[in-house]
Structures are given as C-alpha cells and as structure tokens.
Amino acid sequence: MNKPVTDALTWKVSAAVRALAMDAVEQAKSGHPGAPMGMAEIASVLWREHLRVDPKKPTWPNRDRFVLSNGHGSMLNYALLHLTGFDVSIDDIKNFRQLHSKTPGHPEYGYTPGIETTTGPLGQGIANGVGMAIAERTLAAQFNRPGHEIVDHRTWVFVGDGCLMEGVSHEVSSLAGTIGLGKLNVVWDDNGISIDGKVAEWFGEDVCARYEAYGWHVVRDVDGHDPVALDAAMKAAIAEVSKPTLIQAKTVIGKGAPKKQGTEGCHGAPLGAEEIAGVRAAMNWPFAPFEIPDDVYAEWDRTTRGAELSGNWEALFAGYAKAHPDLAAEFDRRVNHRLPADFDTFAKAALAAVDAEAATIASRKASQNALGVLGPKLPEFMGGSADLTHSNLTNYKGQTAITRDPAGNAVLYGVREFGMTAIANGMALHGGFIPYVATFLVFSDYARNAVRMSALMKQKVVHVYTHDSIGLGEDGPTHQPVEHAEALRVIPNLDVWRPCDAVETMAAWLSSVGRADGPSALLLTRQNLPHQPRDAAQLADVAKGGYVLVEPKTAAKAVIVATGSEVQLAVAAQKQLEAEGLPVRVVSMPCVEAFERRPADEQAAVLGRLPTVVVEAGVTRGWWKLAGRDGAVIGIDRFGESAPEKVLWPLFGFTVDNVAATVRRIAG
C-alpha cells in the first residue's frame, strides 16, 4: 500500500509509539506501558500498510474496524490515532487518564474519534470483533449488487494472553470458526507475561492448535518485532477468505526497557525515569517527552491515503445510488441508525391493534407476536437465542439464520450467553443492525458483563429474558430467577421492562427499538397473563414506564404498585378492597427506569402521597425506595422451590387475599 516495509523504517516509526506510550503513562503516574511497547511493530505494520481508515472521516461506513481487545494497552491505540492524523492531539496524549480527556484509561467508545468499542474487560473485544465481522458479511449479502460492492471491509483485533484465557473468547472463537468469518483477522500478542508473571505456569495449552480445531487459519510463530515477517503474516490473513485468521506474534513485553522488558514489572505501572532514559538510549530516540519530529509524523500520516480510500468509496456509492436508489436510501438509513420515517405512526397502530385483540397469552408469546409485526418493518433486526429459540419464542415468520442464507437476519448462537451478548454489542457498534439476544432470565448472570457494556456504550441492543419468575415451577431454584430483575435494574442506563400483558409487551418492544441512547431488557413470562383493559390515555402512558392502571371511584387511600404477572393480583385485590369500602389505586410499572426519567410532578401524580404496597416476584430490596418505611413489599427474599406453579404462588404469598390483607394493614 505504501513504502516497502523495512526494519529501519518500521523501527523509526515504532519508536514513536513506544515513546508516546511510556511518556504518557509516566506523566499520568498510572497505566500499562508493556503492551504498547511490545506491540509497536505489529501496530506499525498494520496501521501503515493494511488498515483501511480515513482519519478525517472516522465513521465512513466501509472503513476497516480495529479493536484493541487487550484494552489496558490503550496508549497503543491513542498513539496510533494521534500519529496517523485522527483528532487526537499531543495535548490529548499528555492528558492521558485525566478527567474528561479523549484518552481515558481504557478505550471508551464515544470519547475518542477512531475508537470502535470500549475494551478492558478481557475477551470482550474479540467478541465485539466477531459481531462486527458478522455484521459486515451480512450487510454485504443484503446490499451488495454486481459491480457495486459497497460493503467490503475487514475487522482487525489485537488480543493478549488474558483475552485468550477468558472463557468468552472461547465461545466466540468457536462460533467464528464454525461460520467461517473470513474477514476477521486476530493478532495475538504472545509475550508469555501477565500480572502474576510467566503465564506458562497456568496457561500452557497449544493455543494455535485450539484455534485450528475451531476452524481458523493460523499463522504460527511470527516474530512480532520483525516488520517483514509481520507484513507477510497479515498478507496471508487477508488472502484467506473462507476462515478467520489468528496470527501468533511472539513479542517481548515492554520491548526496549533495559531492566523491565520481558517481565511483569512493565505490565501495569510507569517505568520510572531511569528506565525511560534507558529506553530512549536503546531506541536512539534523543527527543524530549511527547516530542515527535516532523519526519516521523510525515511517515505516519495517513490523511491523504485515507481521503483517497473514503473518496473512492463515496464515488462507488454514488454509482450504487444511481443504479439502486431504494437500496441506497435504505442502506443510508440503517447505517446511520435511523428508524423508518413513518415509524411513530406505525407504532401507534401496532399498539392499538394489540389492545383491540385483548389476548390472554404469555408475555413471551406476546413478544413473538410483536416480532412478527416489527420484523417486516425493521429489516435491520438481527435476532438470536442461546439455543433456546423455541422456548424464548424469538423467531418469527420471515426470519432466516445467516448460516442458511448469508443475507439472513438471525444468528444461531448455541449455548453461549456471554459470547452471544458481546457479539451483539459488536453488531450494534458496526451499524446497520438492531440486534436482540435471548435466554432464560436466570442465565442473564452468564451474560451480565456484556449487558453492562451495552449500557456503558449506549448501544441499542435488546436483551430478551424469558421464564422470569417462580412461575416456571418444577425446574426449581436453579432456573427460577429471584434476584435477577433487581440485579439488572442496578446497571446504569439499562431499561428493564417487565410487562403485565400483551399490550405492555408490545410497548416494551416499541420503546426498546425507539430508544437511541442505550439497551433494554425484556423480562417475559412462560405462563399466560390476562389482558388489562385501558383507555386511550392509559395506552399512551404505558411508554412512560409507570402509569395508573386502575383508579378507584372515590379518592384513593392506598396504592398498589406491581409489575409483570403480579399486576393481575393487584387488580383483583383492588376490586376486593373497593367492595369493602377501601378505595385503592393500582399502578402498573413495567419499567422503573423509564418512569424515573419522567418529571417529578408526573411521578407524584401517578404515585400520590399514599401508603404503598409493591408486589413483584423477586427480591424486595430495591422496591423499598418506593414503598417507604411505612409501606410494604410483597416479594421473594429466598431461593425458590421445585413444585408446580399453582403450589408456588401461594407458598410465597402471591395471592389476592395476601395482597389485600397487606394493603389493609398499611392503610391503617
């Protein structure tokens, strides 16, 4: 692509990477210099010779994606962005790890131009990369036409030993090899060192053999400090189109540090002034901290080449738009995360239709029905389940697995909850898709850190969790979620919906796909739920997350707040109490997070200053905020039991009589 790779040239440009990394870590008095210094040649060859990006248009759709899965080495990424011409200044580098800087301690999506995903929790970066590669291949199959290859790019991932120890990397690498993601290239920084020392003591398997068993193309034993060998390995990876590629790059951590290179001492701490002076001498780098000479900047600059790449693509897309205007408009809509122009009108009609049907069905079935309505409207849906499709009911007419049709809209993930969720994050980050993933609610624990990453990165991923309570009965406490709804609710920026009927389920889906700044979780039942009557105002209020479902004929003296399957108990108890002369309001609260975003006066109008009873089949801790010291929470603060559903509900106090008695007690 550029000048021929030579040792002398790459040593000069890679020295700049080492210098910026060690200087920034030293100034911050914290950070990880070892990986950036050890991977300097790898990064130099990739970014200067093979990576197709435009520093001035960091989000052009057909760019290559680069993921630093070993995100603790973030200064490697920031140095590369700065040197190649992205909007990362030398002052930003100097501000490494400082408040509100563009260079936080780990790469964070949305903070820094050119950062494709937030990494640091090891293993999830490679999982995101698998999602990006799936998105690229599927988007290409859906939109490319003969002579108009508008989607044609690669995903490059750097990983460390820690990434390959984490179980999530095994999950996603197995899937990537099985489905043959030929445009996924992973470079393994095989330096044999982690925080506790030499990894051979606890990480001794033949990793290359493992990846070959997964179905990957593996390039073994590449000298990670030899630019010629690295260039050849990357060319071999690009040439392999039917399998993902793992390049084993043998490196020395902290390369250049006279006393600390090759040891855990340079992994996660500043090198210190004496060691840094030794590095400068070893590199023949006489420049002051953060000083990069003009000739080195010139060697690194990729703005001209980037403009050429993006400009060529824009010309290609212009021809595509002329030949296929409808497809071009749809592609533009999807990669820019826009819903169809008439979506609001469509959504209102869809919600009204479900209300008119007044069906008594399980909310998992109502969710499947919602998907059947939404799927044809939103071809960007990319669904999938952790081998529970027919239990989660996440399939719908017209859905096809990508293994059966490259232009499909579903992934068969297998039993890989964590990997599935992290892959979905990668697809959302790539653009062009709204991914949703599913498993039983009790197994959301397996996926939890990837759910957290969805929320942290503000990605539109829908997490569907069925079998949401003791209502699944005989499978017992191993499968009965008790703490899981509350555990999900404490994740910032995650909307957790627990709908009480088909109407609220449709509303939850509409809210989830309409939300632009974060993910949602849908907690759904196996058992049937009765339809709750609503007027037009109440129907509109469902999206607010909490609303008055039943208002007594006279001024309420207490309020029952309920979610999901327990709303029917609240409604029945309200009728019993009103017949006794105790007027009670029922508030359905399918989404606490959406409700708490409402203005304070709206919240007060719904809840009032009334004695409050909360009813939910889960742990009670979070609900006391609503119930207050004088209220009550009917919940489950212990594990469940294996028994038929009809036995379990009364065993745990979920009866109309108990709800009514609790209201009488707190209402005085």
N, C-alpha and C positions, 0 to 999 in steps of 0.2 A: 504493500500500500504506500509506504513512504520510503525512506532511505533504507538500504540493506542493513540488516541487524549485524552489528559488530560488538565485540566485547568492550572496546574502548568507548564507543558511543554510548552504549547502554550503561556502562559504569558511571559515566559522567552524569547522565540524566537520572540514574537511580540514586546517585549520591545526593541529589537534591531532595528526593523522597525521604531518605534516611535523616538528612539534616533537619528538614521541617518537622518530622515526627519526633525526633529526640529533643529539639528545641522547644516545641510546643508542650510536650509532656513535662519538661524541666520547668518551664515558666509556670505551668498550672500546678506544679508540685503533685500531680497525680496523673495516672493514665497508663497506657500499655505500649511501650516503645518496641518490645521484642518482635511482635508480628509484623508491623510496618517495615522494620529494618530487615527482617528475614525475607520478606516477600517483595522487596523493592524491585528486583529484576523481573519477577513474574508480572508485577503490575506494570512495569515499564513496557515490556513486550506486548502485553495485552492492550493497554490503553493507547500505545503509539502505533501499533501495527495492525490490530484486528478489530477493536471495539468501534462500532459504527454509531457515533453520537454527534450531536451538534451542541457545543457549549452555550450558544446563544439562543437555542430553541430546545431547552432540556426536556420538553414534553412532546416533541413531534412524534406522531403515532408509530412510525416504523423504525424507531431507534432500537438498538440492542439494549437489553436490560442487564445491568450489572448489580450483583448482590454480594455484599461482604457479610457472609453468614457468621464468621468469627468477628462479630461487631465490636468486641473490645479493642480491636486494632483500628478503630475509627480514624485515627490520624492518617492512616494509609489512604483512606477514601478522600479525606479532606485535602490532603496534599495533591492527590491526582486531580481533583476538581479545580483546585487553585492553579496548578501548573498548566492544565490544558485549556483554561480560559473560561470556566464557568464563573458565575457570580459569587465567588468566594475569594475575598481579598486577603492580602497578607495581614491586615488588621483582624480579620475574622480568624485567621490561623493563630494569631497572638492571643486571641480571646477564647482559646480552646477551654472547654469545660466551665465557662463562666455563665452567669445568669443571662438568659435570653439571647445567647450568642447563636450564630449559624453553625457553630461547631460544638454541639453538646457531646457529653462523654461517650455515648454510643450513637450511631447514626439514627436520626429520627426523621421519618417521612413527614414532609411539610415544613421542616425547619430550613432545609438546605437544598438549593437547586441542584438536581442531579442525583439526589438520594432517592432510590426507588422503593425502599422499605425500611422499616425500623428493625434493627437487629441488635442482638446482645444475648437474649435467651438462646443458648446454643442449639443448633439443629433446625430452628425455625426458618432461618434464612434459606437453607437449601430447600425446605418445604415450600416457601414462597416462590422460589425459583421454579420448582416443578409446576406450581399453579400458573406462573407466567408462561411457561413453555406450553402447557395445555391450552391456555388462552390464545397464544399465538397460532398454534396449529388449527384450533377450531375456528377462530376468526378468519384465518386464511381459507379454510374449506367453505365457510359460509359466504365470503365476499369476493374472493379472487375469481377472476374470469380469464379465459385465454388471452394472452397479450397484456393483461392488466394484473400483475402480481403486486397488489398494493400492501399486502401483509406478508412480509418475508424478512424476519429478523431472528436473532439468536438471544439466548439467555445464558449469561456467564455468571458463575457463582464461585467465590472463594470460600473454602472451608478449612477449619483446623481440626486437630485431633479430637478436641472436645465435641465438635459438631458430629463427628462420626461415632462417638461413644453414645451420644443421646439417642434414645430409642426412636424418637420421631424421625431421625434421619433414615433409620432402617425402614420404617413404614413407607415413607415417600419414595425412597430409592427403589424399593421393591416394585412399587406401582409404576414408577417412571420407566423402569426396565421392561416391565410386562407390556406396557402400551407403546414402547418404542419412541420415546421423545428425542428424535434425532437432532434437534436444535438446542438441546440442553447440554452445556459443557461445564463441568465442575473441575476446579483445580484444588487439589488437596495440598495444603502446606504441611508436609510430612517432616516436622522438625523433631518429633520424639520427645517434646518437653511440654509439660503443663504446670500448673501451680505447685503441685506436690512433687515435681521432679521428673525423672525419666519415665515415660508412660509405659515402657515395656513391662514394667512390674505389674501393671493392671490392664493393659491394652495390647495384648500380644497376638491377636489373630491376624491372618493374612487378609488384610482389608481388600487388596486388589482381587484376590480370589473370590471374596464375598461379593464384590461388585460384578465380577464376571458371572457369578451364579445368579445375580439379579437380572442379568441380560444386558449389561452395559459393555461398551467398548472401553477398554482400559489401556492407557499408555503408562507403562511401568518405569520406575527408576530414572526419572528425568532429573538432571542436575538443575535444581531451582535457582542457581546462580549463574548458569550458562545461557546467555540470551539466544545463542544459535540453537541449542537443544530445545529450549522453551518454544521458540518460534516454530520449529519443526513439529513439536507436540501439538501446538494449537492448530497448525495447518491440518494435522492428522485428525484432530477433533472435528474441524469444520468439514473435512471430506467425508466423514462418517455420517450418513443421513438417515440410517434406519435405527440407530441406537443412541442413547445418551452416552456421553464420554466422561470418564474420570481420568484426570491427569495426576499421577503421583509425582509431585515435585519435592525432591529431597532438599531441605534447606537447613541453615543454621539460624536458630532464633537469635535476634539481636546482632546479626552479622555486622562486624566491624568494631564492636565493643571489645577492647583488648582483654578485659578480665571477666566480663559477664556474658559474652556471646556463648551460645550453646548451653546455657544454664537457666534454671527457673528464676534466677536473680534479675533478669531483664524482662520478665513477663509482664508484671503489673506494677512497676514502680519507676520513678525517674532514675536515670543512670547516674546522675551526680556530675559535678563539674569536672572532676578528674577523668572520669571515664569518657565524657563527651569530648574533652580535649584529645584523648587517645583516638576516638573515632575520627575526628577531624584530621588528625595526622595520618591515620591509616588510609583515609579516602583522598588524601591530598586536597583537602577542602579548606582553604585558608580564610573563608568568608565568615563574617560576624553572624550571630544568631539571626535567623529569619532573612538573611541576605541571599538572594538568588541572582547571579549575574545574568546580564541580558542575553548572552549567547545560549545559556541553558533554557531561559524562558522561550527563546526562539525555537530551540529543538523540541520543546514540549508543546508549543501552541498548536491547538487543533481547531481553531475557529474557522480558518479557510477551508480545511478539509470537511469540517462539519457542515458549513454552509453549502458546500458542493453536494454532500450527501442528502441533506434535507431538501435542498433546491431540486435535485433530480427527482426525489420522491414527490414533491409538490407538482412538478410537471407531469409525472406519471399519473398522479391522482386527478389532475385536470383533464387528462385524456380519458380516464376512467369515468369521471363525472359526465363527460360529453357522451360517452358510449352507453353508460348505465346510470342515468341521473337518479333514479329512485334508489338504487343500491347505494350510491354515493351519499345521498341525503341520510339514509338510514345508518350508514357507517359513521358519518359525522355525528349524528345524534347519539349513537351508542358510545363511541369512544370519548365523547365529551359529557357523558353521564347525564344526559337529558332524557326525561320521560316523554312519551308521545304528547304532542301538543294538546290533544283532547282528553288527556288522562283524567283530569279533575271531573269532567262531565261523565266519562266512563265509570269512574269510581263511585260517584253518587248513584248512578243507575244500578251498578252491581250490588251495592249495599242495600238499596231499596228492594231489589229482586230477592235477595236472601231473606229480608224481613218479611216480604209478602209470602214466601214459601212456608215460613213458620215451622221448620222441620225440627223434630226431636232426634238428634243424632249425636254421636261422639264428636268432640271438637277435632280429633284427628281426621275424621271423615269430612267434617266441615272444611277443614284445611285442604284436603284433597279436592273437594268441590271448588274451593276458591282458586286453587292452582289451575283447575280446568277452565276457569273463566279468565284468569290472569295470563296463563301461558300463551295463548294465541295473541294476546295484546302486547306481551313483552317477550319477544324472541330472544332477548338478552338473558333470560333466565338460564342458569346452569345449575341443575339440581343434583342431588346425590345423597346417599344414606350409607351409614356404616354397616352394610349387609343387613339392613332392616327395612328395606323399601316397602315391603308388603305389610309390615307392622306399623311403620311410621306413616304409611299412605302418602308418600311424597312423589309418587308417579301420577301421570295424567295422560289423557289421550293426546297423541302427537309428540310425546317425549321419546327420544331415542338416545341410547348410550353412544358415546363417542367411539367406543371400540367396535360398534356395529355400523356406524356412519360417521366419518370424520367431521361432518357438519352437524353432528348431533347436539343435544342440549342436556346431557346427563352424564355423570361420572359414576361408574360402579367402583366404589372406594374399597370394598372389603371391610374387614373388621379393623379399622384404623381411625379411631375417633380423633386423636390428636393430629395425626398427619392430614386427615381429611379437612379439618378446620383450618390448619395452617396453609394448606393448598388453596382453599377457598379465599383466604386473605390475599394470596398471590394473584389469583384471578381477578379479584376486585381491584387490586393495585394496578394490574396491567391495563385494565379498561376494556370496555366492550361487553361486559357481563355483569349481571346481578346474581352472584352465587348464593345458593342456600344449601345447607347441610343438615343432616338429621341423625338422631339416635334416640335412645331412651333417656329421659331426664336424669336418671340415676347415674348414667355414664357421661354426663356433662363434665364430671370431675376429670375424666381422661383428657378432655379437650380444653380444660379451663384456661391454661396459659395462652393458648391460641385465641380463645374468646377475648381474653384480656387485651391481646394485641390488636384484634379487630377494633376494640373500643379505643385503645390508645391512638391508633392510626386513623380513627374516624372513618372506617370503611363500611360501605353498605353491604354487609353480609347478614343473611337471615339464618339464625340458628334454631332449628325446629327440634323440640324435645317432647316426645310423647310419653304416655304411661306416667302421668305426672303426679301420682299420689298413691296412697294405700288402696285406692280403687282398683288396682290391678290384682289385688287379692293373693291367690295361692302361691305366687312366686316368692313371696315373703320379703323379709327386710333387706336382703341383698339387692333386690330390684325395686323396692318401694322408696322413692325419694322422700326424704323428710326435711333435710336441711338445704336442699339444692336450690329451691326458689330464692330463699334468702341469700344464699351464697352468690347467686348470680346478681341479685339486686345490689349487692355492695360493690360491684365492679363499676367504677365511674363511666359515664357515657354509654352504658348499655341499657336499652329499653327492654324491660321484661314484661311480656304480655301473658296473662293467664285468663283467657276468655271464658265466659259462662255459657255461651251458646253459639250457634252458627253465625249469628249477626256479629257478635263481638269477634269471632274468629276471622270473618271477612274484614272487619275493621282493622284488626291487628295486621293482617297481610297488607292492606292498603297503606296503613301507616308505615310499615316497615319498608316497602318499596318506595314510598314517597319521601322517606327521611334521607336527607343529603349529608348529614354530619355524623353518622355513626351506625352501629349494628343494632339488631334487635334479636330477642329470643322469644319464641312462642312455646308456651308450656301447655300441652294438649292432653286431653283425656282419652282413655280407651273406652270408658263407659259412656252411655248415651246421656245427653243433657237436654232438658226441656227448653223449648223456645220461651223467651221472656217478652211479653208484649211491650211495645214502646210507641210513643207518638213521634211525629216528625222531629220535634226539638230534641227528644231523647236520642233518636237515631243519629242526629248530627253530633250530639255530645259524647258519643262513645269514643271518638278520636281524642277527646280531652284526657282520657285515661281514668277518670273518675267522675261519676255523674249520679244524679238522683234517679233511681230506677222505680221506686215506689214512694209516693208521698201520701201520708195519711189524710183523712178528710178534715181533721182538726189539727191544731198546732202540735208538732211532734214533741214528745218528751224524752226521746232517746233515738239513737241512730245505730243501725247495724251496717257495718262495712264488711263486704265479702268479696271473694274472688272465685273464679272458676266454678267447679262443681258445687261449691258450698253456697253459691248465690241462691240456688233453689231452696236450701234450708232457711236462709234469711227471709226469703219472700213468704214461705209457708209460716214461719214463726211470726212474721209481721201480721199476717191475716189472723192468726190465733190471738195475738195480743190486742189487735184492734177490736176484735169481737168481745174481748174482755173489758174494753174501755181504755186501753193504754195505747195511745197513738204513737207509732214508731215509723221512722223514715228508713228506707233501705238504699244504701249507696253501693253500686257495683263499681269496683275499682280494678279493672283489668290491667292497668299499667300505672304503677305508683310513680314512675319516673316522668311520664307524660303529664300526670296530674300535678306533680310538684313543680313543673315548669309553668303552670298557669299562674296568673296574677293572684296575689294573696287574697284579694276580695272575692275572686271566683271560688277559690278553695274554701273560704269561710262560708260562702253561700251554699255550697254543697254539704259541708260537714256540720255547720252551725256550731254553737257552743252548747253541745248536748252530751249527756252521758253516752259513751260509745262502747259498743261491743264489736270486736273484729273476729271474723270467722274465716280461717284458712287451714287446710290440712297440711300443715308444715310447722316448722319451729316458730315460736312466738316472738323471739327476741326483737326483731325489727318493728313489729307492729305496736309495741308499747308507746312508741312516739306518737302514734295516732290515738291510741286508747287513753293514754294519760294515766296518772296514778289512781284515778277514781273509776277508770273503765275496766274492761276485761277483754282477754284474748282467748278464744277457743282454738287451740292448735294441738300440735303433737311435739313434745319435747323429749321423745324417746324413739328408739327404732320400732319399726312395725312388727307385724306377726304374719305367719303363713296361715291363711284361712280364707274362706270365701268372702268376697266383698261385703255381702249382706251381714256378715258377722262382725267385720272390722269396723264399719262406720259407728255402730252403737258402742262398741268396745272403747273407742277413743272419744266418745262424747259428741259425735256428729249426728245429732238427732234434732228434729224440730222442737221437741219438748225441752231439751237441754239448752238450746239457743234461747227459747222463750223464757225459761227459768233464769238464765243469766241476765237477760235484759231486765226482767222484773227486779232482780237483786240490785243491779247498779242504778236503776231508775228510781230507787227509793220507794 
